Amino acid sequence: MAIRKAALACTVCGSRNYTITPTEKGRTERLEVKKFCRYCGKHTLHKETK
């Protein structure tokens, strides 16, 4: 069984700063979290990518 990984990308600069392992199997929406982006230097919205 392979472990599925997803990345969180900054919506401002587009860099993929964080990786997560999603635990919910029936989820259809992508995760959106406000996290710190070290390239922008501030807290921005990060969205889940593959």
C-alpha positions in Angstrom: 0.0 0.0 0.0 1.5 3.3 -1.1 1.4 6.4 1.1 -0.3 9.2 -0.6 1.3 12.6 -0.3 0.0 16.1 -1.2 1.7 19.4 -1.3 0.5 22.8 0.0 1.3 25.6 -2.5 1.3 29.3 -1.7 -1.5 31.2 -3.6 0.7 34.3 -3.9 4.0 33.1 -5.3 3.1 29.5 -6.1 5.9 27.8 -4.3 5.2 24.4 -2.7 6.3 24.9 0.9 4.6 22.1 2.9 3.8 18.4 2.3 0.9 16.5 4.0 -0.5 13.0 4.2 -4.2 13.3 3.8 -6.1 11.0 6.3 -9.7 11.4 5.1 -10.5 9.1 2.2 -13.9 10.4 1.1 -12.9 14.1 0.9 -13.6 15.8 -2.4 -12.5 19.4 -1.6 -8.9 20.5 -1.5 -7.5 21.7 1.8 -6.9 25.4 2.2 -4.9 26.6 5.2 -3.3 29.9 6.1 0.4 29.2 6.7 3.7 31.1 6.7 5.5 31.3 3.3 9.2 31.8 3.7 9.5 33.2 0.1 6.8 35.9 0.6 7.8 36.5 4.2 4.3 36.5 5.5 1.2 34.3 6.3 -0.6 33.5 3.1 -3.3 31.1 1.9 -1.9 27.7 0.9 -4.0 25.3 -1.2 -3.5 21.5 -1.6 -1.9 20.3 -4.8 -0.8 16.8 -6.0 
